[in-house]
C-alpha cells in the first residue's frame, strides 16, 4: 500500500529543499545526525534521501504559527525547513494529544497566499523524549526524523507496519516500498511545479 499524499502537493521546483538544523542537542551522537563538518553534511539522512541539503544552523525554534516566509531571519527567499530539538517550554507546538506522547512533530508550510504548494516546513523533536540517537530501530531518532520529513514531502500516515509512514514508524528504519511509491507519485517524474514568488 502506497503512503497516500496529503491534500496539498509538495513544493517541487526540481531543486532540493533546504534544511536548517536548529539548536542541536548537547549529545554528540545526536548532533552527528547533522554534522556540517562531515561529507555529506547530513550523514544519516543523506544516504536515505537526496531531497534535503544542509543549509547551516540557526537559533530558531519553530512555533505553531511559523510563517513560510521569514525575511528577517533568512533573507528574500522561502524559509528553509527547520529541524529543531526543543522542550515543551520552548515551543507552543504540543508533543502530546490526550494520552499519546510524540517523539517529534512536523508540518509542511504553504505560501501565505494559500497557494496549494509546500515551500517550507518544520520538524520539532521532543528534547525530553528518551529515544536514542541513531538508526538501529524505528524507536531511534534517525528514522523518526525521516518519518517527519516524509510528511514535509507530502506523505500521510499508512496502516502497514512495513512502511516508515506508519504512525509509530512501523518495523523499519527507512522508507518502505509503499512509502517510495508515494514519493514517486509526488516526485519529479510527475512534473515540477514552478516555485511561487515570495511576498
JOMO-V656516 format. One line per field, one symbol per residue. ss: DSSP state (H for helix, E for strand, C for the rest). psi: psi as a letter, one per 20 degrees, with the letter a starting at -180 (. if undefined). A space follows every 50 residues. Layout:
ss=???
psi=???
//
This chain:
ss=CCCCECCCECCCCCCCEEEEEECCCCCHHHHHHHCCCCCCCCHHHHCCCC CEEEEEEECCCCCCCCCCCCHHHHCCCCCCEEEEEECHHHCCCCCEECCE ECCEEEEEEECCCCCCEEEEEEEEEECCCCCCCCCCCCCCHHHHHHHHHH HHCCECCECCCCCCCECCCCCCCCCCHHHHHHHHHHCHHHCCCCCCCCC
psi=pqopqrhpqrpokjrqqqppppmqrhphgghihloiirorimgghhihpj hqqpjarripoqrhkpqiomhhgjamrqprppoqpqrhiiqjoqkqncip qphqqrpqprqhjjpmppiaaqpppoiiqjpqqajgriirhghgghghhg ghijqrqripijqhjqhjjbkrjrprhhghgghhhiahijpqqppqqq.
//
